[in-house]
Amino acid sequence: MKIKVKTINNGEFITEIESDRTLETIYSELSDFTAGAFILLGDRIIQKSSIEEIAKEGK
């Protein structure tokens, strides 16, 4: 699945993530700060607190 990620500083990128992770799974990972402050999105490791929005590409 391809997703579009927007960061709080208005940065934006599109990445492809492994197909077994749904948007619901990603949202739950983003809201769980007990598991660390970073999340792997495709080939990028992003600080969770810097992400403003994630949407499925092509909506």
All heavy atoms as TSV, in Angstrom:
chain	resi	resn	atom	element	x	y	z
A	1	MET	N	N	0.839	-1.172	0.000
A	1	MET	CA	C	0.000	0.000	0.000
A	1	MET	C	C	0.887	1.239	0.000
A	1	MET	O	O	1.906	1.273	0.676
A	1	MET	CB	C	-0.894	-0.057	1.244
A	1	MET	CG	C	-1.370	1.274	1.736
A	1	MET	SD	S	-2.557	1.249	3.105
A	1	MET	CE	C	-1.695	0.412	4.400
A	2	LYS	N	N	0.502	2.231	-0.786
A	2	LYS	CA	C	1.220	3.501	-0.788
A	2	LYS	C	C	0.472	4.481	0.100
A	2	LYS	O	O	-0.756	4.563	0.053
A	2	LYS	CB	C	1.322	4.063	-2.204
A	2	LYS	CG	C	2.311	3.323	-3.062
A	2	LYS	CD	C	2.532	4.036	-4.364
A	2	LYS	CE	C	3.574	3.274	-5.178
A	2	LYS	NZ	N	3.858	3.944	-6.437
A	3	ILE	N	N	1.233	5.208	0.915
A	3	ILE	CA	C	0.631	6.216	1.783
A	3	ILE	C	C	1.314	7.550	1.591
A	3	ILE	O	O	2.484	7.616	1.206
A	3	ILE	CB	C	0.680	5.815	3.275
A	3	ILE	CG1	C	2.117	5.568	3.726
A	3	ILE	CG2	C	-0.194	4.617	3.566
A	3	ILE	CD1	C	2.282	5.406	5.224
A	4	LYS	N	N	0.556	8.614	1.853
A	4	LYS	CA	C	1.100	9.962	1.802
A	4	LYS	C	C	1.232	10.455	3.241
A	4	LYS	O	O	0.290	10.363	4.017
A	4	LYS	CB	C	0.182	10.885	1.014
A	4	LYS	CG	C	0.725	12.293	0.863
A	4	LYS	CD	C	0.015	13.077	-0.228
A	4	LYS	CE	C	-1.341	13.530	0.182
A	4	LYS	NZ	N	-1.990	14.417	-0.785
A	5	VAL	N	N	2.417	10.932	3.586
A	5	VAL	CA	C	2.699	11.379	4.943
A	5	VAL	C	C	2.962	12.876	4.922
A	5	VAL	O	O	3.755	13.360	4.119
A	5	VAL	CB	C	3.935	10.645	5.518
A	5	VAL	CG1	C	4.218	11.101	6.947
A	5	VAL	CG2	C	3.753	9.141	5.466
A	6	LYS	N	N	2.277	13.603	5.808
A	6	LYS	CA	C	2.501	15.038	5.947
A	6	LYS	C	C	3.044	15.278	7.350
A	6	LYS	O	O	2.495	14.756	8.320
A	6	LYS	CB	C	1.192	15.806	5.744
A	6	LYS	CG	C	1.363	17.299	5.808
A	6	LYS	CD	C	0.042	18.008	5.514
A	6	LYS	CE	C	0.225	19.506	5.559
A	6	LYS	NZ	N	-1.057	20.212	5.356
A	7	THR	N	N	4.120	16.037	7.444
A	7	THR	CA	C	4.709	16.317	8.742
A	7	THR	C	C	4.276	17.689	9.240
A	7	THR	O	O	3.759	18.504	8.476
A	7	THR	CB	C	6.251	16.254	8.669
A	7	THR	OG1	O	6.714	17.227	7.736
A	7	THR	CG2	C	6.719	14.878	8.246
A	8	ILE	N	N	4.496	17.965	10.519
A	8	ILE	CA	C	4.018	19.212	11.097
A	8	ILE	C	C	4.743	20.437	10.542
A	8	ILE	O	O	4.238	21.540	10.651
A	8	ILE	CB	C	4.103	19.199	12.642
A	8	ILE	CG1	C	5.526	18.934	13.112
A	8	ILE	CG2	C	3.141	18.186	13.220
A	8	ILE	CD1	C	5.715	19.070	14.607
A	9	ASN	N	N	5.896	20.229	9.918
A	9	ASN	CA	C	6.598	21.365	9.313
A	9	ASN	C	C	6.288	21.474	7.823
A	9	ASN	O	O	7.058	22.029	7.055
A	9	ASN	CB	C	8.100	21.264	9.557
A	9	ASN	CG	C	8.727	20.074	8.862
A	9	ASN	OD1	O	8.047	19.260	8.256
A	9	ASN	ND2	N	10.026	19.962	8.964
A	10	ASN	N	N	5.143	20.898	7.414
A	10	ASN	CA	C	4.644	20.917	6.031
A	10	ASN	C	C	5.470	20.088	5.054
A	10	ASN	O	O	5.294	20.211	3.855
A	10	ASN	CB	C	4.482	22.346	5.511
A	10	ASN	CG	C	3.362	23.064	6.218
A	10	ASN	OD1	O	2.346	22.462	6.558
A	10	ASN	ND2	N	3.536	24.346	6.469
A	11	GLY	N	N	6.367	19.257	5.554
A	11	GLY	CA	C	7.041	18.309	4.683
A	11	GLY	C	C	6.043	17.258	4.245
A	11	GLY	O	O	5.067	16.983	4.941
A	12	GLU	N	N	6.263	16.672	3.078
A	12	GLU	CA	C	5.336	15.669	2.568
A	12	GLU	C	C	6.098	14.646	1.752
A	12	GLU	O	O	7.017	15.005	1.028
A	12	GLU	CB	C	4.279	16.361	1.702
A	12	GLU	CG	C	2.989	15.611	1.605
A	12	GLU	CD	C	1.904	16.449	0.951
A	12	GLU	OE1	O	1.249	17.234	1.648
A	12	GLU	OE2	O	1.746	16.303	-0.284
A	13	PHE	N	N	5.743	13.367	1.889
A	13	PHE	CA	C	6.350	12.346	1.052
A	13	PHE	C	C	5.396	11.187	0.888
A	13	PHE	O	O	4.464	11.010	1.664
A	13	PHE	CB	C	7.697	11.869	1.619
A	13	PHE	CG	C	7.610	11.199	2.969
A	13	PHE	CD1	C	7.443	9.828	3.071
A	13	PHE	CD2	C	7.736	11.939	4.134
A	13	PHE	CE1	C	7.382	9.206	4.307
A	13	PHE	CE2	C	7.670	11.324	5.376
A	13	PHE	CZ	C	7.498	9.958	5.462
A	14	ILE	N	N	5.594	10.429	-0.170
A	14	ILE	CA	C	4.807	9.227	-0.451
A	14	ILE	C	C	5.736	8.038	-0.289
A	14	ILE	O	O	6.880	8.067	-0.748
A	14	ILE	CB	C	4.222	9.275	-1.872
A	14	ILE	CG1	C	3.234	10.440	-1.978
A	14	ILE	CG2	C	3.525	7.956	-2.222
A	14	ILE	CD1	C	2.788	10.749	-3.382
A	15	THR	N	N	5.261	6.996	0.379
A	15	THR	CA	C	6.076	5.817	0.582
A	15	THR	C	C	5.208	4.573	0.464
A	15	THR	O	O	4.000	4.637	0.596
A	15	THR	CB	C	6.786	5.859	1.959
A	15	THR	OG1	O	7.723	4.803	2.036
A	15	THR	CG2	C	5.797	5.748	3.104
A	16	GLU	N	N	5.832	3.461	0.181
A	16	GLU	CA	C	5.114	2.194	0.101
A	16	GLU	C	C	5.458	1.381	1.336
A	16	GLU	O	O	6.624	1.245	1.695
A	16	GLU	CB	C	5.499	1.429	-1.160
A	16	GLU	CG	C	4.607	0.251	-1.398
A	16	GLU	CD	C	4.646	-0.246	-2.836
A	16	GLU	OE1	O	5.121	0.489	-3.713
A	16	GLU	OE2	O	4.189	-1.363	-3.056
A	17	ILE	N	N	4.428	0.877	2.000
A	17	ILE	CA	C	4.658	0.061	3.191
A	17	ILE	C	C	4.242	-1.369	2.915
A	17	ILE	O	O	3.474	-1.633	2.000
A	17	ILE	CB	C	3.918	0.617	4.427
A	17	ILE	CG1	C	2.413	0.618	4.195
A	17	ILE	CG2	C	4.406	1.998	4.785
A	17	ILE	CD1	C	1.612	0.863	5.437
A	18	GLU	N	N	4.746	-2.280	3.721
A	18	GLU	CA	C	4.419	-3.686	3.533
A	18	GLU	C	C	2.916	-3.891	3.660
A	18	GLU	O	O	2.245	-3.237	4.437
A	18	GLU	CB	C	5.176	-4.542	4.534
A	18	GLU	CG	C	4.928	-4.154	5.958
A	18	GLU	CD	C	6.165	-4.145	6.823
A	18	GLU	OE1	O	7.197	-3.657	6.371
A	18	GLU	OE2	O	6.068	-4.611	7.961
A	19	SER	N	N	2.371	-4.773	2.870
A	19	SER	CA	C	0.931	-4.905	2.702
A	19	SER	C	C	0.193	-5.437	3.930
A	19	SER	O	O	-1.012	-5.301	4.018
A	19	SER	CB	C	0.629	-5.796	1.502
A	19	SER	OG	O	1.181	-7.073	1.705
A	20	ASP	N	N	0.884	-6.021	4.912
A	20	ASP	CA	C	0.164	-6.559	6.064
A	20	ASP	C	C	-0.148	-5.498	7.115
A	20	ASP	O	O	-0.825	-5.777	8.092
A	20	ASP	CB	C	0.937	-7.720	6.690
A	20	ASP	CG	C	2.295	-7.311	7.223
A	20	ASP	OD1	O	2.867	-6.325	6.723
A	20	ASP	OD2	O	2.791	-7.981	8.145
A	21	ARG	N	N	0.303	-4.258	6.922
A	21	ARG	CA	C	-0.025	-3.177	7.860
A	21	ARG	C	C	-1.151	-2.326	7.267
A	21	ARG	O	O	-1.024	-1.800	6.181
A	21	ARG	CB	C	1.202	-2.310	8.127
A	21	ARG	CG	C	2.214	-2.996	9.009
A	21	ARG	CD	C	3.513	-2.272	9.040
A	21	ARG	NE	N	3.419	-1.023	9.775
A	21	ARG	CZ	C	4.357	-0.085	9.737
A	21	ARG	NH1	N	5.423	-0.255	8.995
A	21	ARG	NH2	N	4.237	1.013	10.432
A	22	THR	N	N	-2.225	-2.211	8.003
A	22	THR	CA	C	-3.347	-1.386	7.567
A	22	THR	C	C	-3.167	0.026	8.119
A	22	THR	O	O	-2.332	0.260	9.000
A	22	THR	CB	C	-4.676	-1.958	8.092
A	22	THR	OG1	O	-4.653	-1.906	9.521
A	22	THR	CG2	C	-4.902	-3.383	7.625
A	23	LEU	N	N	-3.968	0.964	7.621
A	23	LEU	CA	C	-3.925	2.322	8.174
A	23	LEU	C	C	-4.271	2.300	9.657
A	23	LEU	O	O	-3.685	3.040	10.444
A	23	LEU	CB	C	-4.894	3.242	7.427
A	23	LEU	CG	C	-4.424	3.741	6.069
A	23	LEU	CD1	C	-5.482	4.645	5.447
A	23	LEU	CD2	C	-3.107	4.486	6.165
A	24	GLU	N	N	-5.204	1.445	10.068
A	24	GLU	CA	C	-5.573	1.346	11.480
A	24	GLU	C	C	-4.373	0.914	12.331
A	24	GLU	O	O	-4.162	1.433	13.418
A	24	GLU	CB	C	-6.740	0.363	11.665
A	24	GLU	CG	C	-8.045	0.839	11.100
A	24	GLU	CD	C	-8.164	0.653	9.580
A	24	GLU	OE1	O	-7.369	-0.088	8.967
A	24	GLU	OE2	O	-9.058	1.286	9.000
A	25	THR	N	N	-3.593	-0.029	11.808
A	25	THR	CA	C	-2.392	-0.472	12.515
A	25	THR	C	C	-1.386	0.655	12.643
A	25	THR	O	O	-0.802	0.866	13.708
A	25	THR	CB	C	-1.744	-1.664	11.775
A	25	THR	OG1	O	-2.684	-2.708	11.660
A	25	THR	CG2	C	-0.504	-2.155	12.498
A	26	ILE	N	N	-1.196	1.403	11.574
A	26	ILE	CA	C	-0.249	2.529	11.598
A	26	ILE	C	C	-0.703	3.583	12.600
A	26	ILE	O	O	0.092	4.085	13.386
A	26	ILE	CB	C	-0.085	3.124	10.194
A	26	ILE	CG1	C	0.589	2.105	9.277
A	26	ILE	CG2	C	0.743	4.409	10.245
A	26	ILE	CD1	C	0.558	2.479	7.811
A	27	TYR	N	N	-1.999	3.917	12.586
A	27	TYR	CA	C	-2.523	4.911	13.535
A	27	TYR	C	C	-2.314	4.454	14.977
A	27	TYR	O	O	-1.961	5.250	15.843
A	27	TYR	CB	C	-3.997	5.195	13.279
A	27	TYR	CG	C	-4.260	6.011	12.050
A	27	TYR	CD1	C	-5.193	5.597	11.119
A	27	TYR	CD2	C	-3.574	7.202	11.799
A	27	TYR	CE1	C	-5.444	6.335	9.967
A	27	TYR	CE2	C	-3.814	7.942	10.657
A	27	TYR	CZ	C	-4.753	7.506	9.746
A	27	TYR	OH	O	-4.993	8.232	8.624
A	28	SER	N	N	-2.532	3.170	15.254
A	28	SER	CA	C	-2.333	2.684	16.619
A	28	SER	C	C	-0.861	2.723	17.003
A	28	SER	O	O	-0.520	3.035	18.143
A	28	SER	CB	C	-2.922	1.291	16.801
A	28	SER	OG	O	-2.211	0.336	16.053
A	29	GLU	N	N	0.034	2.442	16.062
A	29	GLU	CA	C	1.473	2.551	16.330
A	29	GLU	C	C	1.867	4.002	16.609
A	29	GLU	O	O	2.695	4.272	17.470
A	29	GLU	CB	C	2.277	2.018	15.150
A	29	GLU	CG	C	2.239	0.513	14.991
A	29	GLU	CD	C	3.014	0.048	13.770
A	29	GLU	OE1	O	3.985	0.690	13.380
A	29	GLU	OE2	O	2.618	-0.975	13.194
A	30	LEU	N	N	1.273	4.933	15.857
A	30	LEU	CA	C	1.589	6.347	16.048
A	30	LEU	C	C	1.144	6.851	17.415
A	30	LEU	O	O	1.785	7.718	17.999
A	30	LEU	CB	C	0.926	7.205	14.962
A	30	LEU	CG	C	1.570	7.138	13.589
A	30	LEU	CD1	C	0.700	7.871	12.573
A	30	LEU	CD2	C	2.959	7.731	13.608
A	31	SER	N	N	0.041	6.323	17.927
A	31	SER	CA	C	-0.480	6.802	19.204
A	31	SER	C	C	0.140	6.091	20.400
A	31	SER	O	O	-0.089	6.481	21.539
A	31	SER	CB	C	-1.997	6.660	19.240
A	31	SER	OG	O	-2.360	5.317	19.100
A	32	ASP	N	N	0.940	5.059	20.160
A	32	ASP	CA	C	1.559	4.296	21.250
A	32	ASP	C	C	2.992	4.756	21.477
A	32	ASP	O	O	3.919	4.283	20.831
A	32	ASP	CB	C	1.524	2.802	20.910
A	32	ASP	CG	C	2.132	1.950	22.006
A	32	ASP	OD1	O	2.396	2.471	23.116
A	32	ASP	OD2	O	2.364	0.751	21.753
A	33	PHE	N	N	3.165	5.692	22.407
A	33	PHE	CA	C	4.504	6.205	22.683
A	33	PHE	C	C	5.272	5.322	23.665
A	33	PHE	O	O	6.439	5.562	23.925
A	33	PHE	CB	C	4.436	7.651	23.179
A	33	PHE	CG	C	4.218	8.624	22.053
A	33	PHE	CD1	C	2.947	9.028	21.709
A	33	PHE	CD2	C	5.278	9.109	21.317
A	33	PHE	CE1	C	2.739	9.902	20.651
A	33	PHE	CE2	C	5.091	9.983	20.259
A	33	PHE	CZ	C	3.808	10.385	19.932
A	34	THR	N	N	4.635	4.276	24.213
A	34	THR	CA	C	5.359	3.363	25.095
A	34	THR	C	C	6.290	2.459	24.283
A	34	THR	O	O	7.218	1.881	24.823
A	34	THR	CB	C	4.386	2.482	25.907
A	34	THR	OG1	O	3.611	1.683	25.002
A	34	THR	CG2	C	3.459	3.334	26.748
A	35	ALA	N	N	6.038	2.348	22.977
A	35	ALA	CA	C	6.834	1.473	22.121
A	35	ALA	C	C	7.966	2.229	21.425
A	35	ALA	O	O	8.566	1.718	20.500
A	35	ALA	CB	C	5.935	0.811	21.091
A	36	GLY	N	N	8.236	3.445	21.835
A	36	GLY	CA	C	9.306	4.227	21.222
A	36	GLY	C	C	8.767	5.461	20.539
A	36	GLY	O	O	7.568	5.588	20.287
A	37	ALA	N	N	9.653	6.371	20.217
A	37	ALA	CA	C	9.266	7.660	19.662
A	37	ALA	C	C	9.343	7.696	18.135
A	37	ALA	O	O	9.056	8.720	17.543
A	37	ALA	CB	C	10.151	8.761	20.247
A	38	PHE	N	N	9.726	6.581	17.506
A	38	PHE	CA	C	9.908	6.569	16.056
A	38	PHE	C	C	9.068	5.464	15.428
A	38	PHE	O	O	8.719	4.485	16.076
A	38	PHE	CB	C	11.379	6.358	15.700
A	38	PHE	CG	C	12.254	7.492	16.150
A	38	PHE	CD1	C	12.820	7.495	17.405
A	38	PHE	CD2	C	12.504	8.572	15.313
A	38	PHE	CE1	C	13.611	8.551	17.834
A	38	PHE	CE2	C	13.291	9.625	15.721
A	38	PHE	CZ	C	13.848	9.614	16.987
A	39	ILE	N	N	8.763	5.623	14.141
A	39	ILE	CA	C	8.000	4.627	13.391
A	39	ILE	C	C	8.663	4.436	12.025
A	39	ILE	O	O	9.176	5.393	11.443
A	39	ILE	CB	C	6.522	5.043	13.241
A	39	ILE	CG1	C	5.703	3.913	12.601
A	39	ILE	CG2	C	6.368	6.350	12.505
A	39	ILE	CD1	C	4.198	4.130	12.678
A	40	LEU	N	N	8.668	3.201	11.554
A	40	LEU	CA	C	9.217	2.884	10.242
A	40	LEU	C	C	8.107	2.975	9.211
A	40	LEU	O	O	7.102	2.271	9.301
A	40	LEU	CB	C	9.818	1.474	10.246
A	40	LEU	CG	C	10.374	0.965	8.917
A	40	LEU	CD1	C	11.550	1.816	8.454
A	40	LEU	CD2	C	10.789	-0.490	9.038
A	41	LEU	N	N	8.268	3.875	8.251
A	41	LEU	CA	C	7.306	4.035	7.163
A	41	LEU	C	C	8.053	3.832	5.856
A	41	LEU	O	O	8.775	4.712	5.404
A	41	LEU	CB	C	6.657	5.420	7.199
A	41	LEU	CG	C	5.794	5.722	8.435
A	41	LEU	CD1	C	5.304	7.151	8.402
A	41	LEU	CD2	C	4.629	4.750	8.524
A	42	GLY	N	N	7.886	2.665	5.264
A	42	GLY	CA	C	8.621	2.342	4.046
A	42	GLY	C	C	10.103	2.269	4.345
A	42	GLY	O	O	10.529	1.519	5.202
A	43	ASP	N	N	10.890	3.102	3.667
A	43	ASP	CA	C	12.333	3.102	3.899
A	43	ASP	C	C	12.770	4.258	4.791
A	43	ASP	O	O	13.942	4.590	4.849
A	43	ASP	CB	C	13.086	3.141	2.562
A	43	ASP	CG	C	12.757	4.369	1.738
A	43	ASP	OD1	O	11.839	5.123	2.113
A	43	ASP	OD2	O	13.424	4.584	0.708
A	44	ARG	N	N	11.824	4.880	5.502
A	44	ARG	CA	C	12.140	6.023	6.372
A	44	ARG	C	C	11.768	5.721	7.814
A	44	ARG	O	O	10.740	5.117	8.085
A	44	ARG	CB	C	11.352	7.269	5.951
A	44	ARG	CG	C	11.649	7.739	4.560
A	44	ARG	CD	C	10.706	8.865	4.222
A	44	ARG	NE	N	10.874	9.301	2.850
A	44	ARG	CZ	C	11.093	10.557	2.506
A	44	ARG	NH1	N	11.169	11.503	3.414
A	44	ARG	NH2	N	11.232	10.883	1.252
A	45	ILE	N	N	12.606	6.179	8.718
A	45	ILE	CA	C	12.280	6.144	10.143
A	45	ILE	C	C	11.936	7.575	10.530
A	45	ILE	O	O	12.748	8.476	10.372
A	45	ILE	CB	C	13.456	5.617	10.986
A	45	ILE	CG1	C	13.779	4.175	10.582
A	45	ILE	CG2	C	13.116	5.714	12.472
A	45	ILE	CD1	C	15.007	3.619	11.269
A	46	ILE	N	N	10.700	7.780	10.996
A	46	ILE	CA	C	10.180	9.110	11.261
A	46	ILE	C	C	9.830	9.240	12.737
A	46	ILE	O	O	9.290	8.305	13.336
A	46	ILE	CB	C	8.900	9.364	10.419
A	46	ILE	CG1	C	9.168	9.126	8.938
A	46	ILE	CG2	C	8.336	10.755	10.658
A	46	ILE	CD1	C	10.140	10.080	8.304
A	47	GLN	N	N	10.123	10.399	13.310
A	47	GLN	CA	C	9.720	10.658	14.690
A	47	GLN	C	C	8.203	10.808	14.741
A	47	GLN	O	O	7.611	11.581	13.982
A	47	GLN	CB	C	10.397	11.924	15.203
A	47	GLN	CG	C	10.243	12.100	16.681
A	47	GLN	CD	C	11.131	13.206	17.210
A	47	GLN	OE1	O	11.737	13.946	16.455
A	47	GLN	NE2	N	11.193	13.312	18.514
A	48	LYS	N	N	7.555	10.039	15.602
A	48	LYS	CA	C	6.095	10.023	15.664
A	48	LYS	C	C	5.509	11.407	15.884
A	48	LYS	O	O	4.524	11.774	15.265
A	48	LYS	CB	C	5.622	9.090	16.781
A	48	LYS	CG	C	5.878	7.631	16.519
A	48	LYS	CD	C	5.414	6.802	17.699
A	48	LYS	CE	C	5.691	5.334	17.507
A	48	LYS	NZ	N	5.228	4.538	18.649
A	49	SER	N	N	6.122	12.185	16.758
A	49	SER	CA	C	5.562	13.500	17.089
A	49	SER	C	C	5.650	14.487	15.948
A	49	SER	O	O	5.036	15.553	16.001
A	49	SER	CB	C	6.257	14.074	18.324
A	49	SER	OG	O	7.633	14.262	18.053
A	50	SER	N	N	6.394	14.155	14.877
A	50	SER	CA	C	6.521	15.080	13.747
A	50	SER	C	C	5.471	14.831	12.668
A	50	SER	O	O	5.372	15.580	11.715
A	50	SER	CB	C	7.920	14.984	13.137
A	50	SER	OG	O	8.080	13.747	12.473
A	51	ILE	N	N	4.660	13.777	12.815
A	51	ILE	CA	C	3.682	13.416	11.785
A	51	ILE	C	C	2.342	14.087	12.079
A	51	ILE	O	O	1.799	13.976	13.177
A	51	ILE	CB	C	3.516	11.895	11.708
A	51	ILE	CG1	C	4.842	11.262	11.283
A	51	ILE	CG2	C	2.401	11.518	10.734
A	51	ILE	CD1	C	4.866	9.756	11.339
A	52	GLU	N	N	1.835	14.795	11.093
A	52	GLU	CA	C	0.535	15.456	11.235
A	52	GLU	C	C	-0.586	14.620	10.637
A	52	GLU	O	O	-1.673	14.540	11.186
A	52	GLU	CB	C	0.578	16.821	10.554
A	52	GLU	CG	C	-0.721	17.592	10.645
A	52	GLU	CD	C	-0.610	18.953	10.017
A	52	GLU	OE1	O	0.180	19.772	10.496
A	52	GLU	OE2	O	-1.308	19.177	9.017
A	53	GLU	N	N	-0.323	13.993	9.493
A	53	GLU	CA	C	-1.395	13.290	8.786
A	53	GLU	C	C	-0.824	12.161	7.941
A	53	GLU	O	O	0.239	12.290	7.357
A	53	GLU	CB	C	-2.109	14.297	7.882
A	53	GLU	CG	C	-3.242	13.745	7.072
A	53	GLU	CD	C	-3.872	14.822	6.194
A	53	GLU	OE1	O	-4.127	15.930	6.693
A	53	GLU	OE2	O	-4.066	14.549	5.010
A	54	ILE	N	N	-1.554	11.064	7.892
A	54	ILE	CA	C	-1.222	9.953	7.002
A	54	ILE	C	C	-2.491	9.583	6.258
A	54	ILE	O	O	-3.551	9.435	6.851
A	54	ILE	CB	C	-0.683	8.732	7.782
A	54	ILE	CG1	C	0.684	9.034	8.363
A	54	ILE	CG2	C	-0.613	7.509	6.887
A	54	ILE	CD1	C	1.325	7.901	9.084
A	55	ALA	N	N	-2.389	9.475	4.951
A	55	ALA	CA	C	-3.556	9.120	4.130
A	55	ALA	C	C	-3.137	8.127	3.069
A	55	ALA	O	O	-1.996	8.140	2.606
A	55	ALA	CB	C	-4.145	10.359	3.487
A	56	LYS	N	N	-4.057	7.272	2.680
A	56	LYS	CA	C	-3.794	6.331	1.603
A	56	LYS	C	C	-3.632	7.106	0.303
A	56	LYS	O	O	-4.432	7.998	0.003
A	56	LYS	CB	C	-4.966	5.350	1.500
A	56	LYS	CG	C	-4.589	4.001	1.002
A	56	LYS	CD	C	-5.781	3.063	1.160
A	56	LYS	CE	C	-5.326	1.655	0.963
A	56	LYS	NZ	N	-6.407	0.718	1.189
A	57	GLU	N	N	-2.598	6.825	-0.447
A	57	GLU	CA	C	-2.356	7.518	-1.710
A	57	GLU	C	C	-3.416	7.106	-2.721
A	57	GLU	O	O	-3.795	5.949	-2.798
A	57	GLU	CB	C	-0.950	7.171	-2.231
A	57	GLU	CG	C	-0.606	7.774	-3.551
A	57	GLU	CD	C	-0.511	9.287	-3.569
A	57	GLU	OE1	O	-0.652	9.931	-2.518
A	57	GLU	OE2	O	-0.319	9.829	-4.646
A	58	GLY	N	N	-3.898	8.073	-3.469
A	58	GLY	CA	C	-4.875	7.788	-4.509
A	58	GLY	C	C	-6.318	7.896	-4.046
A	58	GLY	O	O	-7.220	7.521	-4.775
A	59	LYS	N	N	-6.546	8.421	-2.859
A	59	LYS	CA	C	-7.927	8.598	-2.376
A	59	LYS	C	C	-8.627	9.667	-3.142
A	59	LYS	O	O	-8.114	10.642	-3.521
A	59	LYS	CB	C	-7.926	8.976	-0.904
A	59	LYS	CG	C	-7.988	7.769	-0.019
A	59	LYS	CD	C	-8.266	8.224	1.392
A	59	LYS	CE	C	-8.659	7.071	2.255
A	59	LYS	NZ	N	-8.944	7.449	3.593
